[in-house]
């Protein structure tokens, strides 16, 4: 007797078409069949029939019909997620073929978190360019909340930075490169610059540059502030832009928290000063994350090798 699982696989392999996947993803995005049909340049009745055919083939309901539109069921969400990954992988394959035709030695799209932006990723990219002279590289800055969904759908090949504690361990693989601590940094003219053995009491009068609320570091900061008599900063700026933070620190009496490698060059050049205060939270491994269910391109695999080599050279 043929199992339900086997029947589903046979139907996917013999009946599911890319046009159906494109419609499914579009309906999930718009939550409206008419708008999705317009995007794919098909009639609404044809789009509705395509969805009903898929529901009959898979023997599940993909969408709940409501007066506000169509909402994916758990089955619909699963098929949309995998459909998006398939479509993205096909687009990536086409792009890689085009790059090879134009003389490129591959393409890699890498998401960069703050901890990787100043030294780790730039150095690894330099190594990659030395071994693959015509490689096409795209760097996308952001936080884990923005980069991890793109990694799962295949829009990004790798994410480099502080490794997240995520809920999708079956989908995301991680390679640890080294442990990173958090430091408190100020401008060279800050009243606390150069003072020894600081405690948190000395920093309370000053404003802070903090990571955004969706980051794990910010949650640790908020927890620590709460443990210090429900301390509230007189000025709290939220920014993950190092260039913005660097400029503000040089003109304002602010304190910034950031991974230790990020401000290292500016500290060595005297533009910024690391406070003599051991930050009691935030230590975390830095590494590279990638989609556990997708095969990395040769260029992406080479970048991972360069990241490992770069991490091994740190003091």
C-alpha positions as CSV (number, residue, x, y, z in Angstrom):
1,X,0.0,0.0,0.0
2,X,1.4,3.4,-1.0
3,X,1.8,5.8,1.9
4,X,0.3,9.3,2.0
5,X,3.9,10.7,2.1
6,X,4.9,8.8,-1.1
7,X,1.7,10.0,-2.9
8,X,2.6,13.6,-2.0
9,X,6.1,13.2,-3.3
10,X,4.9,11.7,-6.6
11,X,2.4,14.5,-7.1
12,X,5.1,17.2,-6.4
13,X,7.4,15.6,-8.9
14,X,4.8,15.0,-11.6
15,X,2.2,17.7,-11.3
16,X,3.5,20.7,-9.4
17,X,4.5,23.5,-11.8
18,X,6.6,26.6,-11.3
19,X,3.6,28.8,-12.3
20,X,1.7,27.3,-9.4
21,X,4.5,27.9,-7.0
22,X,4.8,31.5,-8.2
23,X,1.0,32.0,-7.7
24,X,1.2,30.3,-4.2
25,X,4.0,32.7,-3.1
26,X,2.2,35.7,-4.5
27,X,-1.1,34.9,-2.8
28,X,0.8,34.4,0.5
29,X,2.4,37.8,0.0
30,X,-0.7,39.7,-1.0
31,X,-3.2,37.6,1.0
32,X,-5.5,38.4,-2.0
33,X,-6.1,36.1,-5.0
34,X,-7.0,39.0,-7.3
35,X,-3.9,41.0,-6.6
36,X,-1.7,37.8,-7.0
37,X,-3.4,37.0,-10.3
38,X,-2.8,40.5,-11.5
39,X,0.9,40.2,-10.6
40,X,1.2,36.9,-12.6
41,X,-0.9,38.3,-15.5
42,X,-3.6,35.6,-15.2
43,X,-7.4,35.9,-14.6
44,X,-8.8,35.6,-11.1
45,X,-10.9,32.5,-12.0
46,X,-7.8,30.8,-13.4
47,X,-5.8,31.6,-10.3
48,X,-8.6,30.3,-8.1
49,X,-8.7,27.1,-10.1
50,X,-4.9,26.6,-9.8
51,X,-5.2,26.9,-6.0
52,X,-8.1,24.5,-5.9
53,X,-6.1,22.0,-8.0
54,X,-3.2,22.2,-5.7
55,X,-5.5,21.6,-2.7
56,X,-6.9,18.6,-4.4
57,X,-3.5,17.2,-5.3
58,X,-2.1,17.6,-1.8
59,X,-5.3,16.7,-0.1
60,X,-5.1,19.7,2.3
61,X,-6.5,23.2,2.5
62,X,-3.9,25.8,1.7
63,X,-5.8,29.0,2.5
64,X,-8.7,30.1,4.8
65,X,-11.1,32.4,2.9
66,X,-12.1,35.4,5.0
67,X,-13.8,38.8,4.3
68,X,-10.3,40.3,4.7
69,X,-8.8,38.1,2.0
70,X,-7.1,34.6,2.1
71,X,-4.9,33.6,5.0
72,X,-2.4,30.7,4.6
73,X,-3.2,27.6,6.7
74,X,-0.3,25.7,8.4
75,X,-0.1,23.6,5.2
76,X,-0.1,26.7,3.0
77,X,2.6,28.4,5.1
78,X,4.8,25.3,4.7
79,X,4.3,25.1,1.0
80,X,4.8,28.8,0.5
81,X,8.1,28.7,2.5
82,X,9.5,25.8,0.5
83,X,8.1,27.3,-2.7
84,X,9.9,30.6,-2.1
85,X,13.2,28.7,-1.4
86,X,12.8,26.8,-4.7
87,X,12.0,29.9,-6.7
88,X,15.0,31.8,-5.1
89,X,17.3,28.9,-5.8
90,X,16.3,28.8,-9.5
91,X,16.8,32.5,-9.7
92,X,20.2,32.1,-8.1
93,X,21.1,29.4,-10.5
94,X,20.2,31.6,-13.5
95,X,22.2,34.5,-12.0
96,X,25.3,32.2,-11.5
97,X,25.1,30.9,-15.1
98,X,24.9,34.5,-16.3
99,X,27.8,35.5,-14.1
100,X,29.9,32.6,-15.5
101,X,28.9,33.6,-19.0
102,X,30.2,37.1,-18.3
103,X,33.5,35.9,-17.0
104,X,32.7,36.0,-13.2
105,X,34.1,33.2,-11.0
106,X,30.9,32.9,-9.0
107,X,28.6,35.0,-6.8
108,X,27.9,35.2,-3.1
109,X,25.4,37.3,-1.1
110,X,26.5,37.8,2.5
111,X,24.6,39.4,5.3
112,X,26.8,41.4,7.7
113,X,26.1,42.0,11.3
114,X,27.9,44.7,13.2
115,X,30.4,42.4,14.8
116,X,31.7,41.3,11.4
117,X,31.7,44.7,9.6
118,X,34.9,46.3,10.7
119,X,37.5,43.5,10.4
120,X,36.3,39.9,10.0
121,X,34.2,40.2,6.8
122,X,36.3,42.8,5.0
123,X,39.5,40.8,5.5
124,X,37.8,37.6,4.4
125,X,36.5,39.3,1.3
126,X,40.0,40.5,0.5
127,X,41.2,36.9,0.7
128,X,38.3,35.7,-1.4
129,X,39.1,38.3,-4.1
130,X,42.7,37.2,-4.1
131,X,41.7,33.6,-4.9
132,X,38.7,34.3,-7.2
133,X,39.6,37.5,-9.0
134,X,36.2,38.0,-10.8
135,X,33.9,36.9,-8.0
136,X,30.7,38.9,-7.7
137,X,30.0,39.8,-4.0
138,X,27.0,41.5,-2.5
139,X,27.0,42.6,1.2
140,X,23.7,43.3,3.0
141,X,23.9,45.0,6.4
142,X,21.2,44.4,9.0
143,X,20.1,42.8,12.2
144,X,19.4,39.1,12.6
145,X,15.6,39.8,12.5
146,X,16.0,41.0,8.9
147,X,18.8,38.8,7.7
148,X,17.8,35.4,9.0
149,X,14.5,35.2,7.1
150,X,16.4,36.1,3.9
151,X,18.9,33.4,4.7
152,X,16.1,30.8,5.1
153,X,14.5,31.7,1.8
154,X,17.8,31.6,-0.1
155,X,18.0,35.3,-0.8
156,X,21.3,35.5,1.2
157,X,23.9,32.7,1.2
158,X,25.6,33.5,4.5
159,X,25.2,35.7,7.6
160,X,28.4,36.7,9.4
161,X,28.5,38.1,12.9
162,X,27.4,37.2,16.5
163,X,25.6,33.9,16.3
164,X,21.9,34.2,17.1
165,X,20.0,32.0,19.5
166,X,17.3,31.3,17.0
167,X,14.1,29.2,16.8
168,X,14.9,27.5,13.5
169,X,17.8,25.2,14.4
170,X,16.7,22.6,11.9
171,X,16.9,25.2,9.1
172,X,20.0,27.2,10.0
173,X,23.5,25.7,10.4
174,X,26.2,27.7,12.3
175,X,30.0,27.6,12.4
176,X,31.6,29.3,15.4
177,X,34.8,31.3,14.6
178,X,35.7,32.9,17.9
179,X,34.2,34.5,21.1
180,X,33.5,38.2,21.2
181,X,33.1,40.5,24.2
182,X,31.2,43.7,24.4
183,X,33.0,47.0,25.3
184,X,31.9,50.4,26.3
185,X,33.3,53.2,24.1
186,X,33.3,57.0,24.2
187,X,34.9,59.9,22.3
188,X,38.4,61.0,23.3
189,X,37.0,64.2,24.9
190,X,34.4,62.4,27.0
191,X,34.6,63.2,30.8
192,X,35.1,59.5,31.5
193,X,37.9,58.9,28.9
194,X,41.1,57.8,30.6
195,X,39.6,57.2,34.1
196,X,40.5,54.0,35.8
197,X,38.4,51.2,37.4
198,X,35.0,52.7,36.5
199,X,31.8,51.3,37.9
200,X,28.3,51.7,36.5
201,X,27.4,54.5,38.9
202,X,30.0,56.7,37.1
203,X,28.2,56.2,33.8
204,X,24.7,56.8,34.9
205,X,24.6,60.5,34.1
206,X,25.5,60.0,30.5
207,X,23.4,59.1,27.5
208,X,23.8,55.8,25.6
209,X,23.9,54.6,22.0
210,X,22.1,51.2,22.1
211,X,21.3,48.4,19.7
212,X,17.7,48.2,18.5
213,X,15.1,46.3,20.7
214,X,14.9,43.3,18.4
215,X,18.5,42.3,19.1
216,X,19.7,39.9,21.8
217,X,22.3,42.5,23.0
218,X,19.6,45.1,23.6
219,X,17.5,42.6,25.6
220,X,20.6,42.0,27.8
221,X,21.2,45.7,28.1
222,X,17.6,46.3,29.2
223,X,17.8,43.5,31.7
224,X,21.0,44.9,33.2
225,X,19.6,48.4,33.4
226,X,16.5,47.0,35.1
227,X,18.8,45.3,37.7
228,X,20.4,48.7,38.5
229,X,17.5,50.2,40.3
230,X,15.4,50.4,37.2
231,X,18.0,52.8,35.7
232,X,16.7,54.8,32.7
233,X,19.2,56.5,30.4
234,X,18.8,60.3,30.2
235,X,19.5,60.0,26.4
236,X,19.0,56.7,24.5
237,X,19.8,56.5,20.8
238,X,19.2,53.3,18.9
239,X,21.6,52.6,16.0
240,X,23.5,49.8,14.4
241,X,25.3,52.1,12.0
242,X,29.0,52.3,13.1
243,X,29.6,55.4,11.0
244,X,26.7,57.2,12.7
245,X,27.8,56.0,16.1
246,X,31.4,57.0,15.5
247,X,30.4,60.5,14.5
248,X,28.1,61.0,17.5
249,X,30.7,59.7,20.0
250,X,33.2,62.3,18.7
251,X,30.9,65.2,19.3
252,X,28.5,64.1,22.1
253,X,29.1,62.9,25.7
254,X,27.6,59.5,25.0
255,X,28.5,55.9,25.8
256,X,28.2,53.2,23.2
257,X,28.2,49.4,23.6
258,X,29.6,47.3,20.7
259,X,31.5,44.2,19.9
260,X,35.2,44.7,20.8
261,X,36.6,44.3,17.3
262,X,34.3,46.9,15.8
263,X,36.0,50.1,17.3
264,X,39.5,48.6,17.5
265,X,41.0,50.7,14.7
266,X,39.6,53.9,15.9
267,X,40.8,53.2,19.5
268,X,44.3,52.5,18.2
269,X,44.2,55.8,16.2
270,X,43.0,57.7,19.2
271,X,39.6,58.7,17.8
272,X,37.7,56.7,20.4
273,X,38.5,55.4,23.9
274,X,37.5,52.1,25.5
275,X,36.3,52.7,29.0
276,X,37.9,50.9,31.8
277,X,34.7,49.0,32.7
278,X,34.1,45.3,32.2
279,X,30.7,45.0,30.6
280,X,29.0,42.3,32.7
281,X,26.9,40.9,29.8
282,X,26.9,40.4,26.0
283,X,29.8,37.9,25.5
284,X,28.8,35.8,22.5
285,X,30.4,33.6,19.8
286,X,30.9,35.2,16.4
287,X,30.6,33.0,13.3
288,X,28.9,32.3,10.1
289,X,25.3,31.0,9.6
290,X,24.0,29.4,6.4
291,X,20.9,27.5,5.3
292,X,21.2,23.9,6.4
293,X,18.9,22.7,3.6
294,X,20.6,24.5,0.7
295,X,23.9,23.7,-0.9
296,X,26.4,26.5,-0.8
297,X,27.9,27.7,-4.1
298,X,31.6,27.3,-4.7
299,X,32.1,31.0,-4.1
300,X,30.2,30.9,-0.8
301,X,32.1,27.8,0.3
302,X,35.4,29.6,-0.5
303,X,34.2,32.7,1.5
304,X,33.5,30.4,4.5
305,X,37.1,29.1,4.2
306,X,38.4,32.7,4.1
307,X,36.4,33.6,7.2
308,X,37.8,30.6,9.1
309,X,41.3,31.5,8.0
310,X,40.8,35.2,9.0
311,X,39.5,34.2,12.4
312,X,42.5,31.9,13.0
313,X,44.9,34.9,12.5
314,X,43.4,37.0,15.3
315,X,45.5,37.5,18.4
